[in-house]
Structure formats: C-alpha cells, structure tokens
Amino acid sequence: MRNPLVEKWEEKLQKIFNKIDHILENKYGHLYPLRPNRPEHGEGVTPDADGLFDLGVSFTVGLGSQFGPGYVFRVKLATLRKVPEDLVEKIEEEVVGLLSAELPEQFPGKELKVARDGHVYKIFGNLNLD
C-alpha cells in the first residue's frame, strides 16, 4: 500500500509533465514520423506513451548523485529518424524552463530545482510531503 501523500505529490508532478508533453506535441509533434508501434498523440493510455515525446518521470534515492534523492526524467523522442543534437538540446532546455516555471505553482513554498545529473535531468530539493 502506497502512502497517500506520495501519491498526491506524484499526481501533481505527473500533471506538470502531461502539460509539458501537450505543449511539446503541439509545437514539435509534426516534425518526425512516430515509431511504427507508437500511437498518435492523444491515442495512448498516457501522454508519455503516445505521440512524439516520452517524458516519463520516476523517483530515485540518488545513490552516486551529487544532488541526492529526487525525480529523474529524460526527454525522449519516439521516432526512428535522426534528430539533430541542437534541436534535442533546444527541446531539453524548453522542458527545463517549463518545468522550473510550473514547480512553484504546484508545490508552493518548496525549494525545488532542476539540473542535469549525468545522462538524465533531476528534480531535487525539498521533497518533504507536508
């Protein structure tokens, strides 16, 4: 059985990622064909399971990380085509900017930050559930 406070926290976080996914799909979703097994935007079970963008997020205790515990995510594009690295970086920067703007709205009073942590990005800081 999961802690209801954790569930509430993660629902808020998922709401942010769903909003960002929608923004990215509207802006970039038409640029590349989807993988053959990937449903169109809005046709999958969840926003990270359809369309061009996969923005799944998960908790990590942070062993070996300079930032400690937090929520990690990657910006993945579900296409078989080669996406130029500069475009990937631009989209990643946009995700970090959108996320950084949304975190204080969903988690007022929390000191949450977003930074690259190796090959992923991490949300870290005040993860207290109160």
C-alpha positions in Angstrom: 0.0 0.0 0.0 1.4 3.4 -1.0 1.5 6.5 1.1 -1.4 8.8 0.0 0.9 11.8 0.5 3.4 10.3 -2.0 0.5 9.6 -4.4 -0.7 13.2 -4.2 2.8 14.5 -4.7 3.4 12.3 -7.8 0.0 13.2 -9.2 0.9 16.9 -9.1 4.3 16.1 -10.8 2.6 14.0 -13.4 0.2 16.8 -14.1 3.1 19.1 -14.9 4.7 16.6 -17.2 1.4 15.9 -19.0 1.1 19.7 -19.6 4.6 19.9 -20.9 4.0 16.9 -23.2 1.0 18.6 -24.6 2.9 21.8 -25.3 5.8 19.9 -27.0 3.4 17.8 -29.1 1.7 20.9 -30.4 5.0 22.6 -31.2 7.2 19.8 -32.5 5.0 16.7 -32.8 4.6 17.1 -36.6 8.3 17.2 -37.3 9.1 13.5 -37.3 7.2 10.3 -38.0 6.4 8.2 -35.0 7.9 4.7 -34.4 5.6 2.1 -36.1 4.3 0.8 -32.8 3.7 4.3 -31.3 0.1 5.7 -31.1 -0.6 9.2 -32.2 -0.7 12.0 -29.6 -3.9 11.6 -27.5 -4.5 8.0 -28.5 -2.3 6.2 -25.9 -3.1 5.2 -22.4 -1.0 8.1 -21.0 0.7 11.2 -22.6 4.2 9.6 -22.2 3.0 6.5 -24.1 1.8 8.3 -27.3 2.9 10.9 -29.7 6.5 12.0 -30.4 7.5 12.7 -26.8 8.1 10.4 -23.9 8.6 12.4 -20.7 8.3 9.6 -18.0 9.5 10.6 -14.5 10.5 8.4 -11.6 11.8 8.7 -8.1 15.4 7.8 -7.3 17.1 7.7 -3.9 20.1 9.3 -5.6 22.9 7.0 -4.8 26.0 8.3 -6.5 24.3 11.5 -7.4 25.7 14.9 -6.4 22.1 16.1 -5.9 20.8 13.2 -3.7 17.3 11.9 -3.9 14.8 13.3 -6.5 12.8 12.6 -9.6 14.6 11.8 -12.8 13.5 12.2 -16.3 14.7 12.2 -19.9 13.4 13.9 -22.9 13.0 11.1 -25.4 11.6 11.4 -29.0 9.8 8.3 -30.3 11.0 8.3 -33.8 13.4 6.2 -35.9 14.7 9.3 -37.7 17.9 11.0 -36.6 17.1 14.2 -34.7 19.8 16.9 -34.8 21.5 17.3 -31.5 21.0 21.0 -31.4 17.2 20.5 -31.7 17.3 17.9 -28.9 19.2 20.4 -26.7 16.7 23.2 -27.5 13.8 21.0 -26.6 15.5 19.8 -23.4 16.1 23.5 -22.4 12.5 24.2 -23.1 11.4 21.3 -20.9 13.6 22.5 -18.1 12.3 26.1 -18.4 8.6 25.0 -18.4 9.2 22.6 -15.5 11.1 25.2 -13.5 8.1 27.6 -14.0 5.5 25.0 -13.1 7.1 23.5 -10.0 6.5 26.6 -7.7 2.8 26.6 -8.9 2.2 23.0 -8.0 4.5 22.9 -5.0 4.3 26.4 -3.4 6.9 27.0 -0.7 9.1 24.1 -1.8 12.7 24.8 -2.9 12.8 22.6 -5.9 15.5 22.7 -8.6 16.1 21.1 -11.9 19.5 20.2 -13.2 21.3 17.7 -15.5 22.5 14.7 -13.5 24.7 12.6 -15.8 22.5 11.4 -18.7 19.2 12.5 -17.1 17.6 15.5 -15.6 16.7 15.6 -11.9 14.2 17.4 -9.8 15.6 17.8 -6.3 15.5 19.9 -3.2 12.7 20.0 -0.6 10.9 16.7 -1.2 9.0 16.8 2.1 5.5 15.6 1.7 3.9 18.1 4.0 
